[in-house]
Amino acid sequence: MARVTRTVIVKSVKLPRKVFRVFVELEGMYHNIVEQLVLYAVRNNVKGFTRLKALKYREMRNLHPQLPSHYVYTACQDASTRVKSFLRLKKLGLAERDYPVVRRISIWLDDHLWKPNGLTSIRIATHKGWVTVELEPHKQYWRYANRGWKLASEAKVKLDKGNRQLIIYLTFVKEVEEFKPRGYLSVDVNENNATVLVDGIAYLFKTNMEKLVLGYYYRRKSIQERYDKLYGKKSRIKRKIMRRLKEGMKKQDIRWKLANIIVRTAYEKRYAIVLEKLDKKPAQNMIKRVRDKQLRHRIFQTSFRGIQRAIEEKAREYGVPVTYINPRNTSRLCPIHSAPIIYDNGSRIGKCSRGGEIWHRDVVACWNILFKALRGDGSIAPSSVGLNVDGSSVPLGSTATNEPIRIPKSLWARWKSLPPIQYATVLNKMKR
Ligand SMILES: [Zn+2]
């Protein structure tokens, strides 16, 4: 059993002035407590939440006796998280000041400080007693609420002072059991596509990640240079613009869509997902525009890892097992003959040096990833999956399978999982 959590942000309705003022006061007191705790903890090098609480609980309690006592607990947790991350930055020489500044505040709530009140409102404990707050639930909220997710006891609240609304960070939790896989779905990710092998058919999802990732990288760099010159290296305005850029990047984020299709397909078929263990993959086929090979490698490894992480997270939610294999030689050797495949410079189509058959590089990788998983070159022991492991004949007999079915982004971006094979095949024929 694995515990899967998701944070969902819900706004309250616009609150009456009088009610909102209670929360402004509450935030003020909470802010004050956190600020004092942070200063104390840094000055005395207290990192743990328990110790901080033991040392300061009484004092903070006396400071704001009208506040429900659990706010001191959650403020201690809040403060100790801030102190830990500050000390980490300081160790790296990245802290701007000697003490962390408590600028943005969200009020941490535990199960004593808030309670759900049906599905469309919550109650929050304040210095003026319990206050009921109506929510503005949205589609995503209902999806979690209606599909077996439970609300966790912890929550956070931020104040939107302009609109007199509360922004509530709820955590939904689900216990998921991993299923026993009946087979494998192997995935190969590279700069411009992700290829997935299901039941002997390879699907190539075009992602055009190369353009996206490099474009983002250059834009980031140019902002950095420009603002460093104007405002110095640590300017807040630079950070703000960087954050906005990141958000823009997220919006066109294709990772989640791709992860969704892959995981749902594996879930429907009760297959485990096989991925390459990253890191060790040598910097192959990554040259061109970024001249510095190492840099280029690093940029892409980061984005591959992003896709893998999205797959892993979705898989946990669905109870789909994920296994890893060593990426060595996955696109270099023929899956049938174990002989090198000769690719003419830069081409993704190659010829087996022994059998002479033609291969698409990403399809080769997918088959080899699958075979490695079946051989147990991963973390899950292989089960009988009804495929001919040692060999040659069954799935790889026909050359038709050596070519992937290409799916443009404009098409798959609207999919929820893989459509039936016939449909995809017809589609591919039409394209050619
Ligand atoms: Zn061969």
Residues whose N, C-alpha, C, O or C-beta is under 5 A from the ligand:
A	BS01	ZN	C334 I336 H337 C352 G355
